[in-house]
Amino acid sequence: MLERYALSEQAATEREFLPAQVWWKFAPRFNVAAQQYVPSVRVHDGQTEGLMVRWGFIPSWAEGKSLGAPALCTDLQSIERSKVYRMPWLSGQRCILPASGFYAWQLTSANYRQPYFLSLLNRSVFGMAAVWDRSVGEDDDVIESCSVICVPANDLMTGIARGLPGMAAAMPAILRRRDYHTWLHGTPGEAKAALQTYDSKWMQAHAVSPRINSTAADDMGLIQPVH
């Protein structure tokens, strides 16, 4: 699963996704957490746009209120069948969340959760598949929010997250560059085919400081290796 991730700089993100319209403004982040506003790429009137949305899905009918714990992630079965995600999915409300890496935790023999940072080889920015919705609250406040879609974990993720069943079973759906257009513009069937487990041979991981366990920290030191 996905609990925290990191963002690259805005210029590098725009070079990766080339949005036709840009409404976002952000700096590099190293500890993106639930209910924070994050950059996303989606389609509006046939063109891609970059804008900020809240991470933690709120369906349109919820009147701007979260349904319990923040819905950071979902899976393919949920987006096709649940009342929360089904209509946004069928309506093509898909987006891409840019990232430079994400965190996973390993349960050690001492019953300690050791954090790891995972990233892609030779790519400073990549895209995670997500679904979004727009909800209007009682005061006419509009909240656009999203959930990252997860797929079965690869062997790298499984090896790190052993002992933590929920985390070891799934990982964010990392899109291949050639699938960006399909994910944003394709039919639900075509988009579904783009949701693949990313090959671990194109990824790397290393242990990092437990400071990531607090949302208060947000600096480059969080992604540096520890021994």
Secondary structure per residue as TSV (DSSP state, phi and psi in degrees):
chain	resnum	aa	ss	phi	psi
A	1	M	-	360.0	-174.9
A	2	L	-	-132.7	124.8
A	3	E	S	-117.1	-36.8
A	4	R	-	-142.5	150.7
A	5	Y	E	-150.6	177.4
A	6	A	E	-122.7	152.2
A	7	L	E	-117.1	143.3
A	8	S	-	-85.5	-178.6
A	9	E	-	-70.4	158.4
A	10	Q	H	-61.8	-42.9
A	11	A	H	-61.0	-43.5
A	12	A	H	-66.1	-36.9
A	13	T	H	-65.0	-41.9
A	14	E	H	-68.4	-33.0
A	15	R	H	-66.9	-32.9
A	16	E	H	-72.8	-42.7
A	17	F	H	-107.4	-17.3
A	18	L	-	48.4	53.6
A	19	P	-	-65.0	140.7
A	20	A	S	-69.5	-35.2
A	21	Q	E	-125.0	141.5
A	22	V	E	-124.7	119.4
A	23	W	-	-115.9	-1.6
A	24	W	-	-93.2	163.8
A	25	K	-	-152.3	120.6
A	26	F	-	-154.9	161.0
A	27	A	-	-113.6	165.7
A	28	P	-	-55.4	141.0
A	29	R	E	-130.6	149.2
A	30	F	E	-125.3	4.3
A	31	N	E	-153.0	59.5
A	32	V	E	-71.1	129.6
A	33	A	-	-131.9	175.7
A	34	A	T	-54.2	140.7
A	35	Q	T	68.5	11.9
A	36	Q	-	-88.6	155.3
A	37	Y	E	-84.9	131.6
A	38	V	E	-131.4	153.3
A	39	P	E	-70.3	143.1
A	40	S	E	-142.4	155.1
A	41	V	E	-116.8	129.4
A	42	R	E	-146.8	-178.1
A	43	V	E	-109.7	134.8
A	44	H	E	-137.4	123.6
A	45	D	T	53.0	39.9
A	46	G	T	82.9	-4.7
A	47	Q	E	-118.4	150.9
A	48	T	E	-78.4	146.3
A	49	E	E	-138.7	149.2
A	50	G	E	-108.0	123.9
A	51	L	E	-150.4	166.8
A	52	M	E	-92.8	136.3
A	53	V	E	-133.6	162.9
A	54	R	E	-88.0	134.5
A	55	W	E	-86.1	109.7
A	56	G	S	137.2	97.2
A	57	F	-	-66.0	132.6
A	58	I	-	-125.7	115.7
A	59	P	-	-67.7	158.5
A	60	S	G	-58.4	-34.7
A	61	W	G	-83.0	-0.3
A	62	A	G	-87.9	2.6
A	63	E	T	54.3	42.8
A	64	G	T	77.0	8.4
A	65	K	-	-108.8	136.3
A	66	S	-	-66.7	145.7
A	67	L	-	-95.3	81.8
A	68	G	S	75.7	-139.4
A	69	A	S	-64.2	146.8
A	70	P	-	-55.7	129.5
A	71	A	-	-84.8	83.2
A	72	L	-	-75.9	-32.8
A	73	C	E	-136.7	156.6
A	74	T	E	-145.0	175.4
A	75	D	E	-126.0	174.8
A	76	L	H	-61.7	-39.6
A	77	Q	H	-61.3	-40.7
A	78	S	H	-68.1	-42.8
A	79	I	H	-69.0	-24.1
A	80	E	H	-87.0	-24.7
A	81	R	H	-119.8	-29.8
A	82	S	-	-78.5	151.3
A	83	K	T	-69.0	-19.3
A	84	V	T	-72.8	-43.4
A	85	Y	T	-108.7	-17.7
A	86	R	H	-58.9	-48.9
A	87	M	H	-67.4	-45.3
A	88	P	H	-57.5	-39.2
A	89	W	H	-63.9	-49.7
A	90	L	H	-67.7	-25.2
A	91	S	T	-85.4	0.8
A	92	G	T	76.5	24.1
A	93	Q	-	-84.0	67.1
A	94	R	E	-108.0	148.5
A	95	C	E	-144.3	172.4
A	96	I	E	-120.8	130.1
A	97	L	E	-99.9	114.2
A	98	P	E	-66.0	145.2
A	99	A	E	-151.8	158.6
A	100	S	S	-110.0	-12.0
A	101	G	E	171.3	173.2
A	102	F	E	-146.7	168.2
A	103	Y	E	-109.7	148.4
A	104	A	E	-139.8	159.9
A	105	W	E	-121.1	144.3
A	106	Q	E	-116.2	131.6
A	107	L	E	-86.7	113.3
A	108	T	-	-81.5	172.7
A	109	S	T	-64.3	-21.0
A	110	A	T	-89.9	11.3
A	111	N	S	63.9	36.0
A	112	Y	-	-111.5	135.9
A	113	R	E	-87.6	101.4
A	114	Q	E	-88.3	119.8
A	115	P	E	-78.4	147.7
A	116	Y	E	-127.5	150.3
A	117	F	E	-110.0	126.0
A	118	L	E	-111.3	137.3
A	119	S	E	-146.5	176.0
A	120	L	E	-98.5	145.5
A	121	L	T	-70.6	132.5
A	122	N	T	62.7	20.1
A	123	R	B	-139.6	119.3
A	124	S	S	-85.5	-16.8
A	125	V	-	-137.4	136.7
A	126	F	E	-141.7	173.0
A	127	G	E	-118.0	135.2
A	128	M	E	-104.9	133.3
A	129	A	E	-69.6	137.2
A	130	A	E	-147.5	164.7
A	131	V	E	-124.2	145.0
A	132	W	E	-131.1	164.1
A	133	D	E	-151.3	165.2
A	134	R	E	-120.5	126.6
A	135	S	E	-126.2	138.8
A	136	V	E	-110.8	123.6
A	137	G	-	-82.3	-179.0
A	138	E	T	-62.1	-30.3
A	139	D	T	-95.7	21.0
A	140	D	S	65.0	17.8
A	141	D	-	-73.9	129.3
A	142	V	E	-98.6	126.6
A	143	I	E	-118.4	120.2
A	144	E	E	-103.4	124.3
A	145	S	E	-135.9	169.0
A	146	C	E	-149.7	161.7
A	147	S	E	-128.1	139.2
A	148	V	E	-77.8	139.6
A	149	I	E	-88.7	133.5
A	150	C	E	-108.2	150.9
A	151	V	E	-127.4	169.0
A	152	P	E	-55.0	140.2
A	153	A	-	-69.1	148.1
A	154	N	-	-84.0	179.5
A	155	D	H	-69.5	-27.2
A	156	L	H	-65.7	-48.7
A	157	M	H	-64.0	-43.0
A	158	T	H	-62.2	-41.3
A	159	G	H	-65.4	-37.8
A	160	I	H	-70.7	-46.6
A	161	A	T	-90.5	18.8
A	162	R	T	-57.3	141.6
A	163	G	T	89.7	-10.1
A	164	L	-	-123.3	84.2
A	165	P	H	-51.0	-47.6
A	166	G	H	-61.9	-43.6
A	167	M	H	-73.4	-36.1
A	168	A	H	-70.8	-21.4
A	169	A	H	-83.3	-22.1
A	170	A	E	-142.8	159.6
A	171	M	E	-146.7	160.7
A	172	P	E	-61.7	146.2
A	173	A	-	-77.2	102.0
A	174	I	E	-86.5	123.3
A	175	L	E	-85.0	137.9
A	176	R	-	-72.2	149.9
A	177	R	G	-55.7	-40.2
A	178	R	G	-67.9	-11.5
A	179	D	G	-99.8	-1.5
A	180	Y	H	-56.3	-50.3
A	181	H	H	-64.1	-43.1
A	182	T	H	-62.2	-43.2
A	183	W	H	-62.8	-40.3
A	184	L	H	-83.4	-34.2
A	185	H	H	-110.9	-16.2
A	186	G	S	-77.3	172.3
A	187	T	-	-70.6	165.2
A	188	P	H	-54.2	-38.5
A	189	G	H	-65.6	-42.8
A	190	E	H	-66.6	-40.8
A	191	A	H	-64.9	-39.8
A	192	K	H	-58.2	-38.6
A	193	A	H	-66.4	-21.2
A	194	A	T	-80.9	-10.8
A	195	L	-	-84.5	93.2
A	196	Q	-	-122.1	151.1
A	197	T	-	-70.8	125.3
A	198	Y	-	-70.9	137.1
A	199	D	-	-66.2	126.0
A	200	S	G	-65.7	-20.4
A	201	K	G	-69.8	-13.0
A	202	W	G	-103.7	16.8
A	203	M	E	-125.8	163.9
A	204	Q	E	-141.6	158.8
A	205	A	E	-151.1	149.3
A	206	H	E	-151.8	154.3
A	207	A	E	-69.8	144.0
A	208	V	-	-131.3	175.8
A	209	S	-	-66.7	144.6
A	210	P	G	-67.9	-1.6
A	211	R	G	-59.9	-22.3
A	212	I	G	-65.3	-17.7
A	213	N	G	-68.2	-15.3
A	214	S	S	-106.7	135.4
A	215	T	T	-75.2	-6.9
A	216	A	T	-72.2	-29.6
A	217	A	-	-84.7	138.8
A	218	D	-	-159.4	82.3
A	219	D	S	-149.7	166.4
A	220	M	G	-61.6	-24.8
A	221	G	G	-60.8	-22.3
A	222	L	G	-64.9	-27.4
A	223	I	G	-100.1	1.7
A	224	Q	S	-76.0	142.0
A	225	P	-	-64.0	145.7
A	226	V	-	-121.9	158.4
A	227	H	-	-122.3	360.0
